[in-house]
Amino acid sequence: MANETAAQLLAQAKKDYGTPDERADRAAAAKNQSAQARAHGNEAAGTPRGRRS
């Protein structure tokens, strides 16, 4: 790795992490998915389970 140029390192970072726009899109998708999971968890917590006597 010591012999890699800055251009090679930047190219590898782009390949590994994507462009800033792609990262922003992934972050927005993750935030949306997290919000949906939280809402479903809250909904499930309010649902009665088991037998009722």
C-alpha positions as a LaTeX table, in Angstrom:
\begin{tabular}{lrrr}
\hline
Residue & $x$ (\AA) & $y$ (\AA) & $z$ (\AA) \\
\hline
Met1 & 0.00 & 0.00 & 0.00 \\
Ala2 & 2.90 & 2.36 & 0.58 \\
Asn3 & 3.57 & 2.61 & $-3.15$ \\
Glu4 & 0.03 & 3.55 & $-4.18$ \\
Thr5 & $-0.55$ & 7.01 & $-5.55$ \\
Ala6 & $-3.21$ & 9.38 & $-4.34$ \\
Ala7 & $-5.17$ & 8.79 & $-7.55$ \\
Gln8 & $-5.14$ & 5.05 & $-6.94$ \\
Leu9 & $-6.28$ & 5.53 & $-3.36$ \\
Leu10 & $-9.08$ & 7.87 & $-4.42$ \\
Ala11 & $-10.18$ & 5.40 & $-7.11$ \\
Gln12 & $-10.25$ & 2.59 & $-4.56$ \\
Ala13 & $-12.22$ & 4.73 & $-2.08$ \\
Lys14 & $-14.75$ & 5.59 & $-4.79$ \\
Lys15 & $-15.06$ & 1.91 & $-5.63$ \\
Asp16 & $-15.46$ & 0.94 & $-1.97$ \\
Tyr17 & $-17.71$ & 3.75 & $-0.77$ \\
Gly18 & $-19.31$ & 5.25 & $-3.87$ \\
Thr19 & $-19.73$ & 8.88 & $-4.78$ \\
Pro20 & $-21.01$ & 11.43 & $-2.27$ \\
Asp21 & $-24.42$ & 11.30 & $-3.97$ \\
Glu22 & $-24.53$ & 7.50 & $-3.70$ \\
Arg23 & $-23.56$ & 7.67 & $-0.03$ \\
Ala24 & $-26.28$ & 10.27 & 0.61 \\
Asp25 & $-28.84$ & 8.04 & $-1.12$ \\
Arg26 & $-27.78$ & 5.04 & 0.98 \\
Ala27 & $-27.92$ & 7.12 & 4.17 \\
Ala28 & $-31.44$ & 8.33 & 3.32 \\
Ala29 & $-32.57$ & 4.77 & 2.56 \\
Ala30 & $-31.11$ & 3.53 & 5.84 \\
Lys31 & $-32.83$ & 6.33 & 7.78 \\
Asn32 & $-36.15$ & 5.47 & 6.13 \\
Gln33 & $-35.71$ & 1.77 & 6.87 \\
Ser34 & $-34.85$ & 2.55 & 10.48 \\
Ala35 & $-37.97$ & 4.69 & 10.87 \\
Gln36 & $-40.14$ & 1.95 & 9.39 \\
Ala37 & $-38.62$ & $-0.67$ & 11.70 \\
Arg38 & $-39.22$ & 1.59 & 14.71 \\
Ala39 & $-42.86$ & 2.14 & 13.68 \\
His40 & $-43.43$ & $-1.58$ & 13.16 \\
Gly41 & $-41.80$ & $-2.33$ & 16.50 \\
Asn42 & $-44.04$ & 0.16 & 18.25 \\
Glu43 & $-47.06$ & $-1.30$ & 16.53 \\
Ala44 & $-46.07$ & $-4.84$ & 17.49 \\
Ala45 & $-45.48$ & $-3.81$ & 21.10 \\
Gly46 & $-49.04$ & $-2.57$ & 21.34 \\
Thr47 & $-50.55$ & $-5.75$ & 19.93 \\
Pro48 & $-51.96$ & $-8.11$ & 22.57 \\
Arg49 & $-50.34$ & $-11.53$ & 22.57 \\
Gly50 & $-51.31$ & $-14.86$ & 24.02 \\
Arg51 & $-54.60$ & $-15.89$ & 25.54 \\
Arg52 & $-56.92$ & $-13.50$ & 27.20 \\
Ser53 & $-59.00$ & $-14.73$ & 30.06 \\
\hline
\end{tabular}
